Amino acid sequence: MQIEEYVEQISDAHGIQGSTVLPDGTIVFTAYRDGEYELCTLDEQLTETDGDITYPERLEGRESVVAHRDVDGNEAYDLVEVDPEAGTVTPILDDQFQNQNPQQNPTDPAQLAFVSTRDRSLDLYTLGLETGEVTKRSENDDPVWGYAWSPDGDALVYQSGAGDGDALRLIDLDTETDEVLVDEPDSEQSLSMTSRHQGRGAWSDNGIVFTTNHETGYRELAVADPSGDYDLHHVTEWDKYDPRWTPDGDIVFVEPRNGNREIRRLDDGEVETIESVGAHVYRDPTKNGVYYANYSPTEAGDLKKDGETVVVESEVDFPTTAPEEMTYKSGDGQEISARLYTPDEEPVGGIVNIHGGPPAQHYNRLDPTTQTLVQSGFEVLAPDYRGSVGYGREFRTSNIGNIGAVDVDDVAAGAAYLRERGRSQVGAIGASWGGYLTLMGASTTDAFDAGASICGLVNLETAVENARGYLGEVMERLAGGTPEEVPELYEERSPIAHVDDINVPLLVVQGANDPRVPQSEAEQLISSLEERDIPHEYLLFEDEGHGVVKTENTAEYLNRTVSLFETAFES
């Protein structure tokens, strides 16, 4: 198969973006149709409207679903109500704020809670579906992440913080108070961290299920009562995420292991693995089983229930390569876990694929960039550098106040590892924070022979200034302070300050509607590269946001990426 044909196929492999089950058993899910995500059932497409409609959730007592709508790819989510019978889409909130994670009051179908940027950062609100009245409920200064309703609908528990030192807080709707529920020193208390449905189902008659790394340094399952007293469950040396109750009183959670986000169920002290290979998101525990989207090297995002496939959205009928789990040593001896993808034939070079976040991992999934590079003959190393999740609190926080240094050392050591394996030339590629580390690696080390940055940060100070509220707070946490408090770090750890030291060709990819890393970041870099006659290509997508999603754009990006590394390595 020619690489252009391969790119065409893998670029069109789109997984579902959320699902829900109606009272009659009908499954409503989001699927990619003609350039946009629409709501579908197994029998038909329900919606046809401008923008992506994603993350549907059933509304009890209304015979409808609530979903997110993103018209321009800028993550200014509207909330819409969709009638599955008629396919009509009715705006609930259409105000260009980032409105997300709607959850219906379990005892009052006419009340919806949601998280929004309508005030400053991410705050928790309620909305009267009949009256349209919006009421702010959270009163804390930190951003709101996950949250959950109490079973009686009289209270809300939420996760507050910027990723470091997060606490659980309790809102009593009767007394209109917002108070600390669980806040342990030097630790994070979390309801969820990985999906638009953060915290949903965390509170039942059995208590509030969450994770805390206070006692062991790893995120352990915990169950609290409404006073904040809690007990730990299933203590291991693996982080756990996204716990939620099933209707039977079990706890379903995710446990990242070696690039796989295993879905597991805790039942009366016994743990059962539901799915072990791949990255699994949009979990929905129902009385009939646990639904989730499954992403693996051979699945593009199929909908499964308790391990059995329910919806195959994209057939993966092209070759893919599964990774080998391995470790290597960074410059200071720190062990770094990574996935290694090796082509069938002798590799023509090596690529370090750097994940974004930074609190994330390179997951064992169908990644078009990795698979295309491997099919083009490159050996790809995907490291979980310092700052990645899944390896305990000490590892995840080891880059705080030292970004653009220890993490760069880790990816540069990955390049050295590939050279030890005989790859005489090595490139770097990454998106978002991975793009930032690619640019830092290309400018402050001699580890790489070419680099591709997708929506990568260029100037830390302007990135904070232009970031949507809560993202600026997260950036300041990573930097260890504001630009006024640690100005030297913001300057020294910004790629724009080291452009003079770049002597390798670059591909810079940017979405014009990106709300996280605005186009102005890429324009700063392009201007500096042009002034210095540094070889580069600039690929701007007018209809993309933070990343490349659309089929045609993905194909162009992948072809340009392969061309960059082939040309650079040949020369």
N, C-alpha and C positions, 0 to 999 in steps of 0.2 A: 504493500500500500504506500503510495506517495504521501509525503508529509502534508501536502496541501489538502488531500482528501481526508487524512486523519484529522486535521484541524477543523475541517468543515463538520465532521461528525461529532467530535467532542465539544465543539462550541455550541451545538444544539442540544446538549444533554443537560436539561434543566430539571431540578427536583422540585417537589412541592414546597410551598412556603406556608405551612400551617394547615390544620384540619380541625373539624369538629363533627360530632355525631348528633343528628337530630333525634327527637323522641321516637320516630318510626323506624330508626335504624339507618336512615340515609346518611351517607358520609359526604360532607361538603369539604372540599379541599381547594387549595390555590394551585393553579397550574399555569405554565408559560404558554400563551397563545398569541401568535402574530405580533410579537414584540412587547407584550405586556402580560402581567400576571392577572388572571381572572379567576373568579370562583366557579368551580365545576362540581358535578357529581360523576359517578361512574357512567351515567347515561347521557349527560349533556353538559354544555357550557351554560352557566346561569347568568353571567354578567357580560356586558360588552360596553366598556366605558373608558374614558380617558384616564390614564394613570394606572399604577399597579394597585390591585386590591389584594391584601394579604392578611394572614393571621385571623381567620374567622373564629368566632366563639358563639355558641348557641345562646340565645336569650330566652330564658324560661318564661312561659306565660305570654309570649308575644309571637310565636311561630315565625321567628326570624333569627338572623345572626347579626352580630356586630363585627366590623372588620376595620382594618387600617386602609387608607387610600393615600398614595403618594403620587401626585400628578407630575411633578418635575424631577423626581429623583433626588430632591434636596432634603428628604426626611422631615418635611413639614407635614406630618401625618394628619389628615382629616380622619374623623371617626364617622363611619357610615353604617346604616342599617339596611340589610339586604333581605328581601322577601324571596325565599328559595322557590316559591311557586311561580311568581310573576317575573322574577329576575330584576325587579326594580331596586334601584340604589337611592336611598334617601339620606342626605347629610344629617348627622347628629351634631358634629362640631366641624365647621368649615371656616377656619380663621387664620390659617397659615402659621399657627404655633405647632410645636411638636407635641401632639397628643397621642398617647400610647397606653398600652396595657389596660384596656377597659375590663372591669369586672363588675358583674351584677350583684346587687345586694341579695343575699340568699333568702331573705324574708320579705323584701319589697321589690318586686320586678320592675317598678318604675324608677328605681334609683340605680345609678351607675357610678362607680368610682373610676378614676383614671389618673394618670401622671401626665404633667404638662409643663412646658416652658413658658406659660403665659404670664408669669410674674417676673421671674429672674432666671432661676435654674430649673431643676426638676422638682416639682412640688406635687402633693397629693390633693386631689379635688373630688367632689361629688357633683353629679349632674342629675337633675330631675328630667327624665325622659319625656314627661308630659308637659312640664312647665318651661323647660329650657334653662332653669336656674342653675348657675355654677357657683359652688361654694368651696373656698380654699379650706383644707382641713389640716395640713401639716404646718407647724409653726417653727420648725427647726431651720437653722441656717444651711445645713449640709444638704446635698442632693438626695432625693428619694430614688431608691432602686426598686427592689421587690416589695410587694405588700400583699396582704390577705385580709379578707373579711372574717369577723367572728361568726360562728354558726348562727347566732341570734340576730346578726345584722346591726348590732348596736355599737360595734367597735371595729377599728382597723389597726393591724400591726404592720409596721413597715421598717425597711432597712435604710439607715441614714448614714451617709459618709461618701468619701471620694475614693474608696477602695483600700484605705489604710486606716485601721481603727474604727471600722464601721460598727454601729450599735443598732439594736432593735428598740423601737419606740412604739408606744401605744396611744392611739387616739380614742377617747371616749366621746361618742357623738352626743350623748345625753348631756354630759357636763362640759362639752367642748374643750376638753383638756388634751394636751399632747405631752406625754411624759416618758422618760427613759424606762424601758422594760428590762433589757439585758445589755450591759456595757462593761466588758471585761478589759483590763489593761493589756496593752501590747498584743492585741488580737483583733480578729474580725468576726462579727456575728452576722451571718448571711442567710437570707431566705432563698436567694437565687442569684445567678449572675450571667446567664447565657441566652435568654430568649425574650421575645416580646411579652411573654406571659409570666413574667417574673413574680414569684411568690404565690401564684394561684394555687389554691388547694393546700396551703401550708397550715391552716387552722381548722381543726375539726373538734368534735367532742372529746377526742383523745388528747388534745393539747395543741401547742404551736410547735411544729417541727422546723428546725433550722440547723445550720452548721456553725461550729465555733472551733477555732484553733487555739483557744486559751490554755488548755491543759497540756496538750501534746505537741503543739506546733503544726499539727495536721488538722485539716477541717474534718471534724467528727460530727456525726449525727447527734442531735440533742432534741429533747422534747421538754418544753416549758409549760407551766401553768400560767394563768393570766396575771399572777403576781410576779413572775419572772424567775421563780425557782425552776431549775431544770436538771435533768439527768442525761448522761451520755449513753449512746447505743452504738454497737458495732465499731469498736475502737481498733484501728489498724494504722499502719504507716503508709496510707494512701489518702490523698485528699478526696473529699466527697462534695458533690454540688447538687443544687436544684432538688431538694427533697420535697415530696408532697404526699398527702394521704390518698389512699385508694378508698372507695366506698366500703371495703371490707375491713378497714383499719390497718392495712399494711402501709409501709413506707416505700415508695419508689424513689430511687435516687440515681445519680450518675457517679461513677468512680473512674477517673482517668487512669489508664494503665498502658504505658508504652505506646502512646499515640492513639489508643482506642478509648472511647468514652463509653465504658460498659454500663448498660442499664441493668440495675439490680433491684431486687425487692426484699425488704426485711419483713419477715413474718414470724412474730413471736420468738425473736432471737435468732432465727435461722435465715440465712441469706441465699437467695436464688438468683442466678444470672439469667436475665431475659435475652440479652443480645451482647455479644462480646467483641465483635469485630466491626470497626467503623466509628463514625461520629453520629450520635443520635440526638435529635432535637425535636421541639414541639411535642413534648410528651403530654398525653391526655389519659390519665387513669379513669376508666369508666367501670360500671358494674359488669360489663361484658369483656373487659380486658384492658390492657395498656396499649394505646395507639402511639405511634411515633414515626418520624421521618428518619430513614436509614441511609446514611452516606458512607460508602465503603469504596475500595478500588474497583468494585464491579457493580455498584449501585449508585445512581446519580441523585438519589433522594426519594426512594420509594416509600410509600406508606405501609407500615407493618403493624400487626397486632399480636403481641405476645410471641414474636419470632416468626410469624407467618405473614407473607406478603399479601396485602389487600389491594394496593394500587401500584402498578408499574407505570410511572409517568414517562420515563425515558429508557428505552432499551440500550444497554451497553453491549453492542455487538461488534465492538472494535477492541483490539488488544490493549490490555493494561498491565502494569507492573506493580506487584505488592512489595512493600518495603521490608528491609531487614532491620530489626531493632539492634542498635549498637551504642556504644559510648566512646568518647575520646576525651583527652585531657586538654583543657585550656592552658594559656600561658602560665598561670599561677598554680596549676595543678588541679583546679576545679574540674570535677567530672561533669561532662555534658552529655545528656541523652539525645539521641537523634535517630531519624529514619534515613536509611540509605537505599536509594533506588538505582539499580545497575542494569544497563541494557544487555540484551542477549549477545551482541557483538562487542568487540573491543571498543571501549569508550573513546570518543574523539576529544574529550575534555571533561572538566568538572564544573558543576554549578552549585553554589550554596543558595538554597531557597529559604529566605528569612521570613518567618511568620510575623503578622502584625500584632497589635495589642498595646503594650507588650504583655499584659496579663492574659495569655492565651497559650496555645500549643500548636505544633504542626500535627494535625489529626490525620489518621489513617483513612482517607476518604478519596473520592474521585476528584483530584485537583487538576484541572485542565493544564495549568502551567507545568506542573511536575511531569505529568504523563506525556505531554507534547515534547518536552525537552528530552525525556528518556527515549521516546520513539525516534527522536532526531539524532540519537547516538550519544547523548551526554549522560554522565553519571551525576546524580543529584543527591546532595546531602541536605537534609532539613533538620536543623538543630533546634532544641529547646534551650535557648540561651538564658542567662541569668535575668530574672524578671518574669519567666514563664510560670504558668500555674501547673499544679499537679504534683509538685515535689516538696511541699511543705512551705511554711511561712518564711523561714530564713532564706530559702532560695528565691522565693517570689519577691521579697523586699530587698534583696541584695543590690539591686540597681538604683534604689531610691537615693537621690542626691549624688548619683554617680552615673547617670545616663550618658550614653555616647562614649563610654569608657570600658567598663567591664563587659557590657553586652557586645561592644565592637570587638573586644579581645576574643570573646567566645566564637563569634562568626569568623574572625580572621584565623583562629586556630582550626576551625572547620575547613577552611581553604588549605591550610598546611596539611591537614589530615588527607585531603584528596590528593595533594601533590605527593605525599608519601605512598599513596596507592598507584602512583605512576601518571597522574593527570598533570601534564606539564603546564597547561593553561587552565585557569579557573576564573569563572565569572560569579557575580552576585546578582540576585534578583529578590525583590520584596515589595509588598504593598503596605501602605499606611506606615506604621512604625517599622515594618520591614523595609520599606522604601527609604526611610530615614537612616536606618543602619546600613543599607546599601550605599547611600551617599557618603556617610561617615567612613565606611570601609574603603571606598574609592578615593577619598580625599586625605585621610589621616593614616592610612597603612599602605603597604605595597603588596597586599595579599591578593588583589584581584586584577584581572586583565581586561575586564569590561563589566558594566553594571547596568541594570534596568530598575528604575524606581517608578512604582505605580502609586500615585497619590501620596508621595512621601513628604514629610515635613522638611523644610529647608531652613527656616529661621525660627528658632524657638520663641523668641520674644514676640514677633509678629503673629506666630501661631497661637500664642496665648491671647494676644490682643483681639484677634479676629475669630477666635473659637466661640462656638455656642456655649453660653454660660457654664454649664457643668463640665464641659470638656476642658475649659481653661482651668477649672479647679483640679481636675485630674492631672493635667500637665504640671501645675504648680506642685502637686504632691510628689510627682515623679522627680521633679527638679530639686526638691527639698526646699522650696521657697518661691517667692514671686521674683520677677525680673529686678525689682528694686532691692530685694533682700540678697540675692545671689547673682549679681549682674555678670560676674566673670564666667560663671557656669553657662549662662544663657548665650554668651558670646562664643566661648571656646568650644561648646558642644553643639554648635550650629554648623551644618554643612556649608552655608553661605560664607562663613568666615574662612573656609579652607579651599575655595575654588581654585586658587593659584596652584594648589598642590595636586590637582586632578590631571593625570596624564594618560587616562584610559578612556575609550569611547563610552558614551552613555546613551541610554534610551530613557526619556522622561515621558511618562504617561499620566494624563490628568483628565478628570471629569469636570466640565464647566459648571455643573450644579453641585459640586462637592461642598457640603456644609461643615465637614470636619477639618479638611485640609483644603482651604479655598484655592481657586485657580491662581490667586495672587502669589501663593507660595511658589508654584512652578514657574510663574513669570519672572520672579526674582532670580531664580536659578538660570533660566534660559538667557536672560539678559546678561548675566555675568559670564556664562559660557561663550556667548557670541562675542562679547568684548575681548575675550582672551583667545578666540579662535580654537577653542577646545572642541574636538569632534563630538557631535551629539545629534540626536534626532528627537523631535518633539511631537508627540501624538496626543492631540487634544480632541476629546469626544464631547460634542455640544449637548448630547442627550444622555450623559451619564453623570452619576453622583460620585460617591466614595467607593470607587471600584469600577470594574468593567463587567457588565451583566448581559447586555443584549447580544444576540447570536452573531450578527454581522460585526459588531465592534470587537467581540471576543476573538473572532477569527482573524481580524486585522491585527489586533494586539499580539496574538500568538505567533502569527507569521513574521511580524516585525521583530519579535523577541528572538526567534530562531535565527533570523537573518543577522541580527546584531552579533550574536555569539559566534556564528559560523564565520562571518567576515572578520571579526576581531581575532579569532583564533587562527584563521588562515594566514593573516598578515603577521 
